[in-house]
Amino acid sequence: MGPAAASLALLCLCSVGGCVPAGTTDKTQAEAKKARGDVPDILPEPEPEPTSPMSDFENSYNYVLSRLASMDQAIHRLDVGHYTLDVKVSQLMDRLTRVDARVEELEDSIAEVYQHSKVNRKEMGRLEGCQKGHRLGYKCYLVYNSLQDYASASRKCQERGGRMAMPRDRKEQEALADYVKSFFHPGNWPVWLGINDLRSDGLYVFDDGSRVSYFQWRRHFLSSQPDGGRRENCVAMSSDDGDWWDHYCDRTMNYMCEFDNREAL
């Protein structure tokens, strides 16, 4: 093709589609398209895609499922913790049961030791009464230089394995009067005897409950005994002459215990 033919072909193309010289920018091409009506002045914004009701339900359903799964895991952890706590409580209860059994054994041992201690205390008291006191036949008597009321004196004699002195006849009365007089000489101190009329006024009984059949009341024109009526219900022996006097039972004075003389049996 010669130069004339090429020029003619280029002219025909320009007349049909519009010639754009070489090196024309994109802006020039856009203006050309706009002039032909190919591109609108303002491009419309894309419309949002419509939301399906079914998709909202699925999202809510999945959220609820995830929350339920979390709660199930939490409940499982609580169950594990509760089981662990039950095991520890059961172990603790077993230990407490063993401790209770041990405590019961210790209490039994303590009670046994206490009982032996009481027996030993009584035996030691009896031996002391017969070694330090006055022996008379099958009995031993010991004066305790310790101020006690009648009830306390009776209890202490029993704790020592004896009882309060109970002269049952003239022989015992005279022997005890001599012993008490020598014990407190040259003073005059009364000592409790195991005699009282606490149950019924005028009905005198020994500390073991048996009735008194022999009496050694003081007889004097100025003060004869007993003279206390319902107020003075416990009997004491004076150390100077061995006579009996009735006194208030809550008065404190020395006392005398009697013990069995097993060596004479």
Backbone bond lengths (Angstrom), bond angles and torsions (degrees), N, CA, C in turn:
res aa  C-N    CA-C-N  psi(-1)  N-CA   C-N-CA  omega(-1)  CA-C   N-CA-C  phi
1 M - - - 1.460 - - 1.509 106.29 -
2 G 1.345 116.14 135.52 1.452 120.06 -178.99 1.493 111.00 -87.88
3 P 1.291 116.60 177.66 1.464 122.10 -179.61 1.501 111.88 -61.31
4 A 1.327 118.17 -33.36 1.478 120.33 -178.02 1.485 109.81 -71.45
5 A 1.264 118.09 -40.50 1.475 120.76 178.65 1.496 111.05 -66.21
6 A 1.335 120.21 -39.69 1.472 122.58 179.52 1.499 111.69 -64.21
7 S 1.295 117.19 -40.10 1.481 120.65 179.19 1.488 109.78 -64.46
8 L 1.383 116.96 -40.22 1.462 120.69 -178.90 1.496 110.21 -66.18
9 A 1.321 120.36 -37.19 1.476 122.26 -179.99 1.495 110.79 -69.13
10 L 1.300 117.83 -39.15 1.480 121.40 179.10 1.488 110.31 -65.40
11 L 1.309 117.60 -38.74 1.470 121.80 179.78 1.492 109.55 -64.83
12 C 1.306 118.21 -40.20 1.474 120.95 179.50 1.516 110.84 -65.37
13 L 1.310 119.75 -41.26 1.476 122.44 179.73 1.508 110.57 -64.75
14 C 1.305 117.09 -40.30 1.476 120.05 -179.57 1.490 110.66 -66.20
15 S 1.342 117.83 -36.87 1.466 119.74 -179.97 1.495 111.50 -70.05
16 V 1.320 119.73 -29.35 1.485 122.52 -178.67 1.505 112.04 -83.72
17 G 1.332 120.04 -57.18 1.491 122.32 -172.89 1.477 112.63 -106.64
18 G 1.313 121.89 -1.43 1.467 122.11 -177.87 1.492 109.73 84.83
19 C 1.299 116.29 121.60 1.454 119.93 -179.64 1.484 110.95 -84.20
20 V 1.294 114.74 138.17 1.474 121.05 175.64 1.498 105.80 -121.09
21 P 1.289 115.79 116.10 1.441 117.87 -177.77 1.508 111.32 -61.80
22 A 1.302 116.65 154.12 1.473 122.18 178.71 1.502 109.43 -64.50
23 G 1.389 116.11 138.52 1.471 122.08 179.80 1.492 112.73 91.08
24 T 1.372 119.34 4.05 1.478 120.81 178.68 1.507 109.31 -69.31
25 T 1.355 119.55 136.77 1.478 124.67 -176.09 1.502 110.55 -77.17
26 D 1.332 116.01 169.38 1.478 123.18 177.68 1.498 110.80 -62.62
27 K 1.362 116.23 -33.30 1.467 119.40 -179.00 1.503 110.26 -64.21
28 T 1.307 115.95 -40.64 1.460 119.87 179.46 1.503 109.79 -64.50
29 Q 1.349 118.19 -39.64 1.448 120.70 178.64 1.511 110.74 -65.14
30 A 1.369 117.16 -40.51 1.468 119.92 179.23 1.497 111.08 -63.13
31 E 1.374 116.30 -39.42 1.467 118.71 179.14 1.502 110.03 -66.17
32 A 1.307 114.59 -34.20 1.463 116.87 179.39 1.501 110.66 -67.97
33 K 1.327 118.25 -42.97 1.478 121.07 177.30 1.501 111.62 -62.76
34 K 1.357 115.19 -37.72 1.464 118.54 -179.61 1.509 110.58 -66.40
35 A 1.345 115.45 -36.68 1.462 118.80 179.34 1.506 110.88 -66.03
36 R 1.294 117.89 -30.99 1.449 120.40 178.91 1.512 112.57 -83.51
37 G 1.390 118.26 -10.64 1.464 121.24 -178.77 1.480 114.20 88.48
38 D 1.365 118.30 16.91 1.459 120.84 -179.65 1.517 112.73 -76.85
39 V 1.357 121.54 -31.87 1.478 124.85 -175.30 1.505 108.40 -120.10
40 P 1.343 119.61 127.55 1.482 120.97 178.01 1.515 110.23 -70.87
41 D 1.352 114.98 158.20 1.471 120.28 -179.99 1.519 111.54 -62.61
42 I 1.438 120.14 -45.99 1.467 124.80 -177.64 1.505 107.74 -121.85
43 L 1.328 116.13 122.41 1.463 120.22 178.47 1.527 109.67 -76.74
44 P 1.299 120.89 130.82 1.489 122.87 179.61 1.522 111.29 -69.41
45 E 1.382 115.86 140.83 1.461 120.66 177.84 1.519 109.74 -69.17
46 P 1.348 116.12 145.54 1.488 117.95 -179.87 1.511 111.08 -67.38
47 E 1.277 116.65 135.15 1.459 121.66 179.33 1.528 109.74 -74.52
48 P 1.392 117.81 138.38 1.478 119.29 178.11 1.503 111.28 -65.31
49 E 1.330 111.80 146.59 1.454 116.84 179.39 1.529 109.28 -70.39
50 P 1.265 118.18 135.11 1.483 120.98 -179.95 1.535 110.81 -64.86
51 T 1.394 115.31 138.49 1.476 121.29 179.60 1.508 109.35 -86.51
52 S 1.306 114.62 132.02 1.462 119.72 -179.58 1.532 110.29 -85.47
53 P 1.344 120.32 133.65 1.483 121.89 175.95 1.521 112.18 -56.22
54 M 1.298 116.56 -33.01 1.459 120.03 -179.29 1.527 111.32 -65.46
55 S 1.341 117.22 -36.85 1.458 119.70 179.55 1.533 111.25 -67.67
56 D 1.346 119.15 -37.34 1.478 121.83 175.25 1.518 111.18 -61.65
57 F 1.316 116.73 -42.30 1.471 120.31 179.73 1.522 110.67 -64.02
58 E 1.343 115.50 -42.17 1.451 119.16 179.70 1.524 111.52 -63.03
59 N 1.353 117.34 -39.36 1.461 120.51 178.36 1.530 111.00 -63.24
60 S 1.359 115.24 -45.68 1.473 119.25 179.20 1.523 111.03 -62.98
61 Y 1.329 116.05 -42.43 1.459 121.25 -179.93 1.523 110.92 -61.97
62 N 1.304 116.21 -44.53 1.462 120.02 179.15 1.522 111.32 -64.97
63 Y 1.335 117.08 -36.75 1.468 120.55 178.35 1.531 110.55 -64.56
64 V 1.365 115.13 -44.58 1.468 119.13 178.89 1.524 110.57 -62.05
65 L 1.339 115.83 -41.73 1.467 119.00 178.44 1.523 111.60 -61.38
66 S 1.332 116.93 -41.85 1.463 119.53 179.40 1.520 111.43 -64.88
67 R 1.351 116.96 -38.77 1.469 119.63 177.74 1.524 111.33 -66.80
68 L 1.334 116.45 -40.98 1.460 119.37 177.86 1.523 111.20 -63.09
69 A 1.335 116.02 -38.74 1.457 118.85 177.56 1.527 111.13 -63.04
70 S 1.339 116.80 -40.11 1.470 120.28 177.88 1.521 111.07 -64.35
71 M 1.374 115.93 -42.61 1.459 119.44 178.22 1.512 111.37 -63.98
72 D 1.329 117.25 -38.52 1.462 120.45 178.50 1.524 110.85 -62.52
73 Q 1.320 116.99 -40.25 1.455 120.31 177.35 1.525 111.47 -64.90
74 A 1.349 115.93 -41.24 1.466 119.58 178.45 1.522 111.47 -63.89
75 I 1.361 116.49 -41.81 1.462 120.73 178.12 1.517 110.45 -63.39
76 H 1.315 116.40 -39.54 1.463 119.91 177.55 1.525 111.23 -61.77
77 R 1.324 116.31 -42.52 1.469 118.87 177.85 1.523 110.73 -63.74
78 L 1.346 116.14 -39.24 1.466 119.34 177.75 1.528 111.02 -63.85
79 D 1.338 116.50 -40.94 1.466 119.56 178.27 1.518 111.06 -61.90
80 V 1.332 116.22 -42.24 1.469 119.56 178.48 1.522 110.39 -62.82
81 G 1.359 115.98 -44.12 1.465 119.15 178.67 1.512 112.09 -64.21
82 H 1.362 116.68 -39.21 1.458 120.41 179.13 1.527 110.80 -65.66
83 Y 1.314 117.54 -40.73 1.461 120.72 178.02 1.528 110.74 -63.88
84 T 1.329 115.89 -42.44 1.469 119.41 178.03 1.523 110.79 -61.83
85 L 1.342 115.48 -41.49 1.467 119.44 178.51 1.516 111.02 -64.74
86 D 1.343 117.63 -40.41 1.469 120.55 177.66 1.525 110.87 -60.90
87 V 1.328 116.35 -41.57 1.464 119.50 179.29 1.528 110.35 -62.65
88 K 1.338 116.52 -43.97 1.471 119.73 -179.35 1.523 111.08 -66.14
89 V 1.357 116.27 -40.15 1.468 119.61 178.51 1.529 110.15 -64.15
90 S 1.339 116.06 -41.36 1.465 119.47 178.45 1.525 110.94 -62.40
91 Q 1.325 116.73 -42.64 1.467 120.03 177.47 1.521 111.12 -62.93
92 L 1.349 115.58 -40.31 1.467 119.52 178.93 1.517 111.17 -64.84
93 M 1.344 116.87 -40.77 1.457 119.91 178.95 1.525 110.91 -64.22
94 D 1.331 116.44 -38.59 1.463 119.14 176.74 1.528 110.81 -62.13
95 R 1.330 115.86 -42.75 1.467 118.97 178.76 1.520 111.24 -64.07
96 L 1.345 115.69 -41.74 1.470 119.39 179.11 1.526 110.69 -63.44
97 T 1.341 115.95 -37.92 1.464 118.88 177.78 1.522 110.80 -62.34
98 R 1.337 115.53 -43.96 1.466 119.15 177.84 1.525 111.21 -64.59
99 V 1.346 115.64 -38.28 1.472 118.93 178.47 1.523 110.38 -65.17
100 D 1.364 116.76 -42.23 1.463 119.91 178.51 1.524 110.71 -60.82
101 A 1.331 115.40 -42.85 1.468 118.15 178.79 1.522 110.79 -62.61
102 R 1.330 115.73 -40.30 1.462 119.59 178.75 1.529 111.15 -65.59
103 V 1.335 115.56 -39.80 1.470 119.80 178.95 1.522 110.38 -63.64
104 E 1.347 116.37 -41.39 1.459 119.39 177.75 1.532 110.73 -61.92
105 E 1.328 115.68 -40.82 1.467 118.54 177.51 1.525 110.76 -62.56
106 L 1.343 115.35 -42.39 1.468 118.37 179.38 1.523 111.13 -65.40
107 E 1.337 116.30 -39.91 1.470 119.07 178.68 1.521 110.74 -62.73
108 D 1.346 115.97 -41.56 1.473 119.02 177.40 1.530 110.61 -62.90
109 S 1.331 114.91 -40.46 1.470 118.30 179.36 1.524 111.00 -65.96
110 I 1.338 115.87 -41.66 1.470 119.51 178.54 1.523 110.71 -63.13
111 A 1.356 115.77 -42.76 1.467 119.24 179.16 1.530 110.51 -62.67
112 E 1.337 115.42 -39.78 1.457 118.78 178.86 1.529 111.34 -66.07
113 V 1.333 115.59 -42.65 1.466 119.44 178.00 1.525 110.49 -63.51
114 Y 1.349 115.59 -41.47 1.467 119.30 179.30 1.528 110.81 -62.77
115 Q 1.338 115.85 -40.68 1.457 118.98 179.11 1.520 110.72 -64.70
116 H 1.330 116.14 -43.23 1.470 118.79 176.75 1.524 110.91 -62.65
117 S 1.349 114.98 -37.64 1.457 118.53 179.20 1.525 111.01 -63.90
118 K 1.335 116.17 -40.43 1.462 118.93 177.80 1.519 111.22 -63.37
119 V 1.334 114.92 -43.44 1.466 118.70 179.45 1.532 110.44 -62.72
120 N 1.345 115.43 -44.37 1.471 119.09 179.67 1.522 111.58 -64.34
121 R 1.363 115.09 -39.38 1.457 118.27 179.37 1.530 110.85 -63.21
122 K 1.319 115.65 -40.32 1.458 118.91 178.91 1.527 111.33 -66.12
123 E 1.320 115.52 -41.72 1.462 118.48 -179.84 1.524 110.96 -66.71
124 M 1.327 116.15 -39.70 1.465 119.46 177.62 1.522 110.58 -65.67
125 G 1.335 116.48 -38.78 1.456 119.53 177.48 1.516 112.00 -64.46
126 R 1.335 115.99 -40.45 1.469 119.50 178.87 1.530 110.46 -65.28
127 L 1.345 116.18 -43.88 1.462 118.96 179.33 1.524 111.09 -63.41
128 E 1.330 116.40 -40.30 1.466 119.64 178.37 1.524 110.78 -63.25
129 G 1.365 114.73 -42.11 1.465 118.39 -179.59 1.510 112.79 -62.02
130 C 1.333 117.25 -37.52 1.459 120.11 -178.81 1.523 113.14 -82.38
131 Q 1.343 117.27 -26.25 1.463 120.04 179.78 1.525 111.89 -82.89
132 K 1.345 115.84 -40.22 1.463 119.35 -176.45 1.523 113.11 -95.95
133 G 1.320 116.30 -23.48 1.457 119.18 -173.89 1.513 113.96 -91.82
134 H 1.327 114.61 -157.00 1.475 122.71 -177.04 1.523 108.93 -106.47
135 R 1.322 115.82 126.96 1.460 121.17 179.04 1.523 110.15 -94.30
136 L 1.324 113.25 136.60 1.460 119.40 179.28 1.521 108.01 -145.26
137 G 1.317 115.97 98.68 1.466 119.99 -179.90 1.523 111.19 63.30
138 Y 1.298 115.53 -121.89 1.472 121.83 -178.32 1.523 112.54 -91.41
139 K 1.315 116.87 12.66 1.464 119.93 -177.86 1.519 110.40 -129.74
140 C 1.323 113.94 157.08 1.459 122.36 173.15 1.520 107.69 -128.12
141 Y 1.335 116.52 143.26 1.464 121.77 -178.67 1.524 109.09 -126.66
142 L 1.349 114.47 139.60 1.460 119.30 178.87 1.521 109.25 -141.04
143 V 1.345 115.98 128.45 1.463 122.17 176.49 1.529 108.56 -87.75
144 Y 1.332 116.47 135.19 1.466 122.08 177.16 1.521 108.68 -110.61
145 N 1.320 114.36 117.77 1.467 120.49 -178.65 1.537 108.89 -82.93
146 S 1.329 114.11 69.03 1.467 121.87 -178.13 1.525 108.10 -145.73
147 L 1.316 117.22 124.42 1.463 121.01 -175.16 1.524 110.51 -76.20
148 Q 1.345 115.87 121.81 1.466 122.88 179.32 1.519 108.59 -142.14
149 D 1.355 115.35 153.42 1.462 116.99 171.31 1.525 108.57 -77.63
150 Y 1.328 116.72 176.10 1.467 119.78 -172.46 1.529 111.59 -61.57
151 A 1.335 117.56 -47.36 1.466 121.07 -176.99 1.529 111.20 -63.83
152 S 1.317 116.91 -41.79 1.469 119.92 179.92 1.521 111.30 -66.91
153 A 1.315 116.53 -38.99 1.462 119.86 178.60 1.526 110.44 -63.57
154 S 1.331 116.95 -42.57 1.462 120.58 178.35 1.527 111.04 -62.01
155 R 1.330 116.85 -42.44 1.472 120.58 -179.39 1.528 111.67 -65.70
156 K 1.327 116.86 -40.47 1.460 119.73 -179.28 1.529 111.79 -67.97
157 C 1.316 117.35 -35.30 1.462 119.30 176.01 1.530 110.61 -63.95
158 Q 1.333 117.03 -40.70 1.463 120.67 178.98 1.526 111.33 -67.05
159 E 1.343 116.76 -39.15 1.462 119.67 178.18 1.520 111.45 -63.32
160 R 1.315 117.39 -27.32 1.463 121.00 178.75 1.525 112.43 -88.24
161 G 1.306 116.05 6.92 1.456 119.57 178.38 1.514 114.66 85.47
162 G 1.321 117.26 14.84 1.459 120.45 180.00 1.518 111.57 -127.77
163 R 1.313 115.90 -149.02 1.456 123.74 178.82 1.526 106.78 -157.21
164 M 1.300 116.43 167.56 1.467 118.96 179.12 1.525 110.01 -67.46
165 A 1.327 114.89 147.71 1.469 120.07 -176.18 1.523 110.46 -59.98
166 M 1.354 114.86 134.31 1.467 120.95 -177.61 1.531 109.13 -132.97
167 P 1.317 118.58 85.06 1.480 120.27 177.92 1.531 110.76 -66.70
168 R 1.333 116.28 118.07 1.467 119.87 -172.25 1.538 113.16 -100.31
169 D 1.327 116.71 -10.67 1.465 118.23 178.74 1.523 108.70 -152.38
170 R 1.337 115.93 178.82 1.457 120.37 -177.19 1.529 111.65 -63.34
171 K 1.320 117.80 -39.00 1.460 120.42 -178.62 1.530 110.54 -59.34
172 E 1.338 116.62 -49.34 1.468 119.75 179.38 1.522 110.74 -65.84
173 Q 1.333 116.89 -39.19 1.455 120.09 179.83 1.526 111.58 -61.33
174 E 1.298 118.35 -46.80 1.473 120.90 -178.77 1.525 111.33 -67.19
175 A 1.327 116.88 -37.17 1.473 119.62 179.32 1.524 110.37 -66.83
176 L 1.326 117.35 -41.48 1.469 120.62 179.32 1.528 111.06 -69.20
177 A 1.327 117.41 -37.56 1.464 120.43 178.49 1.530 109.92 -61.66
178 D 1.322 118.02 -43.58 1.468 120.88 178.40 1.531 111.10 -64.96
179 Y 1.312 116.72 -40.71 1.475 120.46 -179.48 1.523 111.27 -65.28
180 V 1.313 117.33 -45.95 1.473 120.92 -179.40 1.524 110.24 -66.13
181 K 1.323 117.94 -39.78 1.459 120.61 -179.83 1.534 110.68 -63.07
182 S 1.317 117.03 -42.98 1.468 120.14 179.64 1.534 111.05 -70.09
183 F 1.317 117.50 -30.74 1.463 120.84 -178.85 1.534 111.14 -67.64
184 F 1.338 117.38 -41.63 1.463 120.44 -176.52 1.530 113.38 -101.22
185 H 1.304 118.96 0.32 1.469 120.75 -177.19 1.537 110.57 -56.47
186 P 1.329 118.58 135.52 1.479 127.56 6.18 1.528 113.63 -94.43
187 G 1.343 117.16 10.13 1.457 118.82 -178.01 1.518 112.13 -79.60
188 N 1.332 114.24 176.98 1.465 121.18 178.70 1.528 107.66 -131.25
189 W 1.324 115.66 101.14 1.459 120.96 -178.26 1.522 109.31 -126.31
190 P 1.320 117.05 128.38 1.472 119.01 178.32 1.528 111.06 -75.33
191 V 1.323 115.65 152.32 1.472 121.63 177.01 1.534 107.95 -130.18
192 W 1.344 114.90 144.17 1.465 119.87 178.04 1.523 110.68 -68.41
193 L 1.333 115.05 138.95 1.458 122.89 167.52 1.527 108.55 -109.32
194 G 1.305 117.01 161.39 1.460 120.53 179.51 1.507 112.38 -83.50
195 I 1.332 116.37 59.28 1.470 122.11 -177.85 1.524 108.01 -136.54
196 N 1.362 117.92 136.93 1.473 122.01 178.67 1.522 109.99 -160.02
197 D 1.322 115.02 162.86 1.467 121.05 172.51 1.537 109.80 -124.70
198 L 1.331 114.33 44.10 1.469 120.09 -177.21 1.533 112.11 -66.92
199 R 1.322 117.44 -33.40 1.472 119.27 -178.53 1.515 112.33 -71.36
200 S 1.301 115.77 -45.06 1.465 120.18 -177.74 1.525 108.41 -146.96
201 D 1.314 117.34 130.15 1.458 121.43 -176.32 1.525 110.73 -61.90
202 G 1.331 115.08 125.48 1.456 120.68 179.42 1.512 113.75 91.89
203 L 1.340 117.90 -13.08 1.462 121.18 178.27 1.525 108.15 -100.02
204 Y 1.327 115.72 96.29 1.464 120.13 -174.12 1.523 110.55 -88.59
205 V 1.340 113.86 133.74 1.460 121.01 179.50 1.528 108.71 -131.57
206 F 1.346 114.38 155.70 1.460 118.76 174.10 1.528 110.19 -75.07
207 D 1.313 114.76 170.03 1.466 119.47 -177.52 1.523 112.22 -65.96
208 D 1.330 118.37 -18.95 1.464 120.81 177.10 1.520 112.43 -89.73
209 G 1.335 117.41 2.19 1.463 121.51 176.78 1.517 114.93 98.32
210 S 1.330 118.56 -12.07 1.465 120.30 179.88 1.533 110.21 -77.84
211 R 1.354 116.36 152.79 1.461 120.99 -176.58 1.521 111.17 -78.11
212 V 1.343 113.85 147.11 1.466 121.08 178.79 1.527 108.58 -85.86
213 S 1.328 115.22 129.08 1.472 119.62 -179.80 1.530 112.21 -112.86
214 Y 1.329 116.67 -16.82 1.466 120.39 177.95 1.530 108.20 -118.96
215 F 1.364 115.89 135.26 1.462 121.14 -178.12 1.527 110.00 -128.11
216 Q 1.324 115.07 150.14 1.452 121.57 176.36 1.537 108.71 -134.17
217 W 1.347 116.25 56.21 1.450 120.16 -179.58 1.531 110.66 -70.22
218 R 1.303 113.34 149.27 1.469 118.37 175.72 1.526 108.39 -69.58
219 R 1.336 115.94 133.26 1.461 120.92 178.33 1.523 107.99 -121.18
220 H 1.346 115.09 114.65 1.463 120.70 179.54 1.512 107.64 -152.05
221 F 1.319 116.14 145.77 1.465 118.79 -176.48 1.524 111.70 -67.44
222 L 1.335 117.34 -19.43 1.470 119.71 177.99 1.525 112.97 -90.90
223 S 1.340 116.68 -35.37 1.473 118.93 -177.44 1.511 110.05 -150.04
224 S 1.296 116.38 93.70 1.466 121.05 176.30 1.527 109.06 -92.73
225 Q 1.305 116.08 145.34 1.464 122.85 -178.51 1.535 109.10 -110.22
226 P 1.315 115.65 152.33 1.477 129.17 -4.03 1.524 111.09 -81.85
227 D 1.327 116.08 146.14 1.460 119.90 -178.47 1.534 112.59 -131.87
228 G 1.351 117.15 11.39 1.467 118.84 -175.79 1.506 115.25 -90.40
229 G 1.339 117.43 -10.60 1.453 119.44 -179.22 1.530 111.30 61.30
230 R 1.334 115.12 -135.72 1.474 120.28 -178.71 1.527 112.73 -79.49
231 R 1.319 117.81 -7.03 1.475 119.64 -176.66 1.515 112.48 -87.93
232 E 1.346 117.01 -36.58 1.461 121.17 -176.61 1.525 108.56 -111.12
233 N 1.335 115.41 109.72 1.467 120.50 -170.28 1.524 114.35 -121.36
234 C 1.331 118.63 3.94 1.459 120.66 -178.68 1.532 109.30 -122.97
235 V 1.325 116.70 146.29 1.465 122.12 -169.32 1.529 109.92 -108.51
236 A 1.354 115.05 137.53 1.464 122.16 175.57 1.523 109.14 -129.22
237 M 1.328 115.68 156.08 1.470 122.78 178.65 1.524 108.37 -106.54
238 S 1.315 117.32 130.36 1.459 120.96 175.21 1.523 108.68 -77.79
239 S 1.315 115.62 145.53 1.467 118.80 -173.77 1.530 112.92 -85.68
240 D 1.323 118.45 -13.75 1.465 117.93 -177.73 1.517 112.38 -82.54
241 D 1.352 117.48 -36.08 1.466 118.54 -177.89 1.530 113.02 -131.61
242 G 1.347 117.75 -3.91 1.464 120.39 177.12 1.512 114.61 80.76
243 D 1.359 118.89 4.72 1.456 120.15 179.98 1.531 110.93 -72.65
244 W 1.337 115.07 157.55 1.473 121.83 -178.89 1.525 109.77 -95.39
245 W 1.327 114.09 142.97 1.462 121.99 175.78 1.537 108.04 -132.24
246 D 1.327 114.96 143.58 1.468 116.75 172.54 1.533 108.96 -92.38
247 H 1.348 116.68 143.11 1.460 122.55 -175.23 1.529 109.71 -139.48
248 Y 1.345 114.30 166.79 1.463 119.58 169.29 1.535 108.83 -64.10
249 C 1.306 116.88 134.72 1.470 120.25 -175.49 1.525 113.00 -69.57
250 D 1.336 117.60 -20.24 1.465 119.33 179.56 1.529 112.04 -90.32
251 R 1.329 117.22 3.35 1.457 119.71 175.41 1.530 109.03 -72.74
252 T 1.308 116.37 143.75 1.466 120.28 -179.81 1.527 110.07 -99.08
253 M 1.326 115.03 134.41 1.466 121.37 177.67 1.522 108.57 -159.74
254 N 1.325 116.81 174.41 1.455 120.86 177.07 1.533 109.84 -68.01
255 Y 1.333 115.59 166.02 1.464 118.39 -177.37 1.524 109.30 -144.29
256 M 1.345 114.45 164.44 1.454 120.95 -178.28 1.529 108.97 -130.66
257 C 1.336 115.18 132.21 1.467 121.43 178.89 1.521 109.58 -109.81
258 E 1.328 115.29 154.02 1.461 121.01 173.44 1.529 109.31 -121.17
259 F 1.335 115.20 147.16 1.458 122.04 -176.70 1.532 108.74 -133.25
260 D 1.339 114.41 158.22 1.465 119.06 175.25 1.515 109.58 -77.43
261 N 1.316 115.74 130.07 1.463 121.57 177.49 1.533 107.78 -89.79
262 R 1.336 116.28 88.63 1.474 121.06 -175.04 1.526 111.21 -67.73
263 E 1.317 117.55 -24.30 1.476 119.30 179.92 1.511 111.22 -68.36
264 A 1.351 116.00 -23.27 1.461 119.73 -179.13 1.536 112.08 -91.36
265 L 1.345 116.10 -7.16 1.461 119.02 -178.34 1.534 111.11 -74.42
